[in-house]
């Protein structure tokens, strides 16, 4: 097993690292760079994105023919980790959720006509997007089978009605991928549609206040009231909505892990010079055994997360769905992000709890990791079912 990166991937990773440190991290320390929802202000983001494009670092996940860098999933794992070291990094490179997962999905399954209209503007950075699946209880959450919103045939189109909530990015999105019920079939009862924000019948009910800092566009509650969609704006076949969600969420869960590993590393990077310099009882904090235990455990957890993430990435590149590998990575990295940030705050003391560093921002952000794209408990169920089904083969080598 060779864990080294291809020379071109390593070169790109270094360029990303240098760009993040020289062009993006300095913005984090300037209060004027933040918007009202604690993300990078748009007037600062657009010039930064122009620099990213000029540096040839734009849209790593997209083919070169679309203006991206054409990376494999394994190469993305190494490079997303570097961009994730800055809290402004992913959005600057057009690799942030939900656009990231939506672009990957549309590139895989949309028709050429759909790609030209719905995908390319998102790749170019002129339009934002959202993926609308989650519903208020008793509707669909981790279980898509509970979907209540529906689409009914109407001549050469469909009429959508229903409610969605916690739809990331919806506040500024122009393009929506909407999953609704089109029949009561247990496996083929869902379908996906492409909807423009200006379509009559689409209402942004509210931007839901949350604990942590938000992505651009927040997390919104939506309502569809007799919204008409032409059949040509259906994504894949009627009844393929569950397949759409599986294709999208598999890679999207893993790209979350890639970005989170970068943030976890950054937390320890902030702690490292502090514990080396800060004196306590006559010696630097770094020489205290208890501090070493905290740092060692957090550093090991990050490395475990990196290995699990890369294994899943390689399997995806090989055409496997990598369901259990993605679930393992998602559980491990979500826990690791919280552990690393919490450790850094503990070691920096009051300074870590203040806004003098990005750590308190990261801490509030980290809590969502065990919830988004499937709660950790759901992923543990996936692993248990895989083990019960596969037995000893659960630990097989490929």
C-alpha positions in Angstrom: 0.0 0.0 0.0 1.5 3.3 -1.1 0.2 6.3 0.8 2.3 8.9 -1.1 0.7 11.4 -3.3 1.3 11.7 -7.1 3.9 14.5 -7.8 1.3 16.7 -9.4 -1.1 16.3 -6.5 1.6 17.1 -4.0 2.6 20.2 -6.0 -1.1 21.3 -6.0 -1.4 20.6 -2.3 1.6 22.8 -1.6 0.3 25.6 -3.8 -3.1 25.5 -1.9 -1.3 25.5 1.4 0.7 28.6 0.5 -2.3 30.4 -0.9 -4.4 29.7 2.2 -1.6 31.0 4.5 -0.8 34.1 2.5 -4.1 35.2 1.1 -6.9 33.7 3.2 -5.9 33.3 6.9 -5.0 37.0 7.3 -8.6 37.8 6.5 -9.8 35.8 9.6 -8.2 38.3 11.9 -10.0 41.3 10.4 -13.5 41.9 11.9 -14.5 43.8 8.7 -14.2 40.6 6.7 -17.2 39.0 8.4 -20.8 39.3 7.5 -23.7 39.3 9.9 -23.8 35.5 10.0 -20.1 35.1 10.7 -18.9 34.0 7.3 -16.7 35.9 4.9 -18.4 39.1 3.7 -19.3 39.0 0.0 -17.4 42.2 -0.8 -14.2 40.4 0.5 -15.1 37.0 -1.0 -15.4 38.1 -4.7 -11.9 39.6 -5.0 -10.5 36.6 -3.2 -12.2 34.2 -5.6 -10.7 36.2 -8.5 -7.3 35.5 -7.0 -8.1 31.8 -6.7 -9.1 31.6 -10.4 -6.0 33.5 -11.4 -3.8 31.0 -9.4 -5.4 28.0 -11.2 -6.9 26.7 -8.0 -10.6 27.0 -8.7 -13.2 24.2 -8.4 -10.9 21.3 -7.7 -13.7 18.8 -8.0 -14.9 19.7 -11.5 -13.4 18.6 -14.9 -10.9 20.9 -16.5 -13.4 21.3 -19.4 -15.8 23.0 -17.0 -13.1 25.3 -15.6 -12.1 23.1 -12.7 -9.0 21.1 -11.9 -10.2 17.6 -12.6 -9.0 16.0 -9.4 -9.8 12.4 -8.4 -11.5 11.9 -5.0 -8.2 10.8 -3.5 -6.5 13.9 -4.7 -9.4 16.0 -3.4 -8.9 14.4 0.0 -5.4 15.8 0.3 -6.2 19.2 -1.2 -9.6 19.8 0.6 -7.8 19.2 3.8 -5.4 22.0 3.1 -8.1 24.5 2.1 -10.1 23.5 5.2 -7.4 24.9 7.4 -9.0 28.3 7.0 -12.6 28.9 8.0 -12.9 30.9 4.8 -11.1 28.4 2.6 -13.7 26.1 1.1 -16.0 28.9 -0.1 -13.0 30.8 -1.6 -12.1 27.8 -3.8 -15.8 27.0 -4.7 -15.5 23.8 -2.8 -17.9 24.5 0.1 -21.2 22.8 0.9 -23.8 22.6 -0.5 -22.5 23.7 -3.9 -19.7 21.2 -3.8 -22.0 18.2 -3.5 -24.5 19.6 -5.9 -21.9 20.1 -8.6 -20.5 16.6 -8.2 -24.0 15.1 -8.4 -25.0 17.1 -11.5 -21.7 16.3 -13.3 -22.4 12.6 -12.7 -26.1 12.3 -13.6 -27.5 15.4 -15.3 -28.1 15.6 -19.1 -25.9 17.8 -21.2 -28.7 20.3 -21.5 -29.2 20.3 -17.7 -25.5 20.7 -17.1 -25.4 23.8 -19.3 -28.3 25.4 -17.5 -28.1 24.2 -13.9 -24.5 23.2 -13.3 -22.1 25.5 -15.3 -23.3 28.7 -13.6 -22.5 27.1 -10.2 -19.1 26.0 -11.4 -18.4 29.5 -12.6 -19.4 30.9 -9.3 -22.1 33.2 -10.6 -24.9 31.2 -9.0 -25.4 29.4 -5.7 -27.4 26.2 -5.2 -29.2 24.2 -2.5 -30.3 20.6 -2.0 -33.8 20.4 -0.6 -34.7 17.0 1.0 -35.1 17.3 4.8 -38.6 18.0 6.1 -40.2 19.0 9.3 -41.4 16.1 11.5 -43.1 13.8 10.7 -41.5 14.1 7.3 -38.2 12.9 5.9 -35.0 13.4 7.9 -32.3 10.6 8.1 -35.0 8.3 6.7 -36.0 9.5 3.2 -38.9 6.9 3.2 -40.9 9.3 5.4 -41.0 11.9 2.6 -44.3 13.9 2.7 -43.8 16.6 0.0 -45.2 15.4 -3.3 -45.2 16.0 -7.0 -48.1 15.1 -9.2 -48.2 14.6 -12.9 -49.8 17.5 -14.8 -49.6 17.2 -18.6 -46.0 17.7 -19.7 -44.9 18.7 -16.2 -45.3 18.2 -12.4 -47.0 20.1 -9.6 -44.9 20.2 -6.4 -46.4 20.8 -2.9 -44.8 20.4 0.5 -42.4 21.8 3.1 -38.6 21.5 3.6 -36.4 22.9 6.3 -32.7 23.3 7.3 -31.9 23.6 3.6 -28.4 24.9 3.6 -27.6 27.9 1.4 -31.3 28.4 0.4 -31.3 32.0 1.4 -29.0 33.0 -1.5 -29.5 30.0 -3.8 -30.8 30.4 -7.4 -30.8 26.7 -8.3 -32.5 24.0 -6.2 -32.4 20.3 -6.4 -35.6 19.2 -4.8 -36.5 15.6 -3.8 -40.2 14.8 -3.4 -42.5 11.8 -3.4 -44.0 10.8 -6.8 -45.5 7.5 -5.7 -45.9 5.3 -2.7 -43.5 2.7 -3.9 -41.0 1.9 -1.1 -37.9 2.0 -3.3 -39.0 4.0 -6.4 -41.3 6.4 -4.8 -39.1 9.5 -4.8 -38.0 11.7 -7.7 -35.7 14.7 -8.0 -36.4 18.0 -9.8 -34.4 21.1 -10.7 -36.1 24.3 -9.7 -35.2 28.0 -10.1 -35.6 30.4 -7.3 -37.9 32.6 -9.3 -40.4 29.8 -10.0 -43.9 30.8 -8.8 -44.9 28.7 -5.8 -41.4 28.6 -4.1 -41.4 30.5 -0.8 -38.4 31.0 1.5 -40.4 30.9 4.8 -37.5 31.9 7.1 -33.8 31.6 7.7 -33.6 29.4 10.8 -31.4 30.8 13.6 -28.7 28.3 14.6 -26.0 27.9 17.3 -23.0 28.2 15.1 -21.6 30.4 12.3 -23.5 29.8 9.0 -22.7 29.1 5.4 -23.8 31.8 2.9 -27.5 31.6 2.6 -28.0 30.0 6.0 -30.3 27.1 6.8 -33.8 27.9 5.6 -37.4 26.7 5.8 -39.0 26.4 2.4 -42.6 25.9 1.1 -43.8 24.7 -2.3 -47.3 25.6 -3.2 -48.5 24.4 -6.6 -45.1 24.9 -8.0 -44.9 23.7 -11.6 -41.8 22.0 -13.0 -41.4 21.0 -16.6 -40.7 17.3 -17.1 -37.4 18.3 -18.8 -36.2 19.6 -15.4 -36.6 16.2 -13.8 -33.2 14.8 -12.7 -32.7 11.2 -13.7 -35.8 9.0 -14.1 -39.1 9.0 -12.3 -38.5 7.1 -9.1 -34.8 7.7 -9.0 -34.9 10.2 -6.2 -33.5 7.8 -3.6 -30.6 7.0 -6.0 -30.0 10.8 -6.5 -29.7 11.2 -2.7 -27.3 8.3 -2.4 -25.1 9.4 -5.2 -25.0 13.0 -3.8 -24.6 12.2 -0.1 -21.9 9.6 -0.5 -19.2 11.8 -1.8 -20.6 14.9 0.0 -20.2 13.2 3.4 -16.6 12.4 2.5 -15.8 16.0 1.3 -17.2 17.2 4.7 -14.6 14.9 6.3 -11.8 16.3 4.2 -12.6 19.9 5.1 -13.1 19.1 8.8 -9.7 17.4 9.0 -8.2 20.6 7.8 -10.0 22.6 10.5 -9.0 20.0 13.2 -5.4 20.3 12.1 -5.6 24.1 12.3 -6.9 23.9 15.9 -3.8 22.0 16.9 -1.6 24.4 14.9 -3.0 27.3 17.0 -2.4 25.4 20.2 1.2 24.2 19.4 3.1 27.5 19.7 1.1 28.6 22.7 1.9 25.5 24.8 5.5 25.7 23.7 5.8 29.3 25.0 3.4 29.6 27.8 5.0 28.9 31.2 3.3 27.1 34.0 5.0 26.1 37.3 8.4 26.9 35.9 8.2 25.0 32.6 6.4 25.4 29.3 3.0 23.8 29.1 4.2 21.4 26.4 6.5 19.7 29.0 3.5 18.8 31.3 2.5 15.2 30.8 -1.2 15.9 30.9 -0.8 18.4 28.1 1.2 15.9 26.1 -1.6 13.3 26.5 -4.2 15.8 25.2 -2.2 16.7 22.2 -1.1 13.2 21.4 -4.6 11.8 21.5 -6.0 14.6 19.3 -3.2 14.3 16.8 -3.7 10.5 16.6 -7.4 11.0 16.1 -6.8 13.3 13.2 -4.4 10.8 11.6 -7.0 8.0 12.0 -9.6 10.2 10.3 -7.2 11.0 7.4 -6.6 7.3 6.8 -10.3 6.4 6.9 -11.1 9.3 4.6 -8.4 8.4 2.1 -9.5 4.7 2.1 -13.1 5.7 1.3 -11.8 8.1 -1.4 -9.8 5.4 -3.1 -12.8 3.1 -3.1 -15.0 5.8 -4.6 -12.4 6.4 -7.3 -12.5 2.6 -8.0 -16.3 2.7 -8.7 -17.4 1.4 -5.3 -20.2 3.1 -3.3 -17.9 2.8 -0.2 -20.9 3.0 2.1 -19.3 1.5 5.2 -16.0 3.2 4.6 -17.7 6.6 4.3 -19.8 5.9 7.4 -16.6 5.1 9.4 -14.9 8.2 8.2 -17.9 10.4 9.0 -18.2 9.1 12.5 -14.5 9.3 13.2 -13.9 12.8 11.7 -17.0 14.4 13.2 -15.8 13.3 16.7 -12.2 14.3 15.9 -13.1 17.8 14.9 -14.8 18.4 18.2 -12.0 16.7 20.1 -9.3 18.8 18.4 -11.0 22.1 18.8 -12.0 21.4 22.4 -8.4 20.3 23.2 -7.0 23.5 21.7 -9.5 25.7 23.7 -8.6 23.9 26.9 -4.9 24.4 26.4 -5.2 28.1 25.5 -7.6 28.7 28.4 -9.3 32.1 28.4 -7.6 33.0 25.2 -9.1 30.0 23.4 -12.6 30.9 24.7 -12.2 34.5 23.5 -12.5 35.8 19.9 -8.8 36.5 19.7 -8.4 33.2 17.8 -10.9 31.3 15.5 -11.2 28.5 18.0 -14.6 29.6 19.5 -15.9 30.0 15.9 -14.7 26.4 15.2 -16.1 25.1 18.4 -19.7 26.2 17.6 -19.3 25.1 14.0 -18.0 21.6 15.1 -21.1 20.6 16.9 -23.1 20.2 13.7 -20.6 17.7 12.3 -22.3 14.8 14.2 -25.6 15.7 12.7 -25.2 16.9 9.1 -25.5 14.4 6.2 -26.7 11.7 8.7 -26.3 11.6 12.4 -23.5 9.5 13.8 -26.0 7.1 15.2 -27.4 6.4 11.8 -23.9 5.7 10.4 -23.3 3.3 13.2 -26.5 1.5 12.2 -25.1 1.3 8.7 -21.9 -0.3 10.0 -23.8 -2.7 12.3 -25.9 -3.9 9.4 -22.8 -4.3 7.2 -21.1 -6.4 9.8 -24.2 -8.6 10.4 -24.5 -9.2 6.7 -20.8 -9.7 5.9 -19.3 -11.3 9.0 -15.6 -11.8 8.7 -15.7 -10.3 5.2 -16.4 -6.9 6.9 -12.6 -6.6 7.4 -11.6 -7.8 3.9 -8.7 -6.4 1.9 -9.2 -5.3 -1.7 
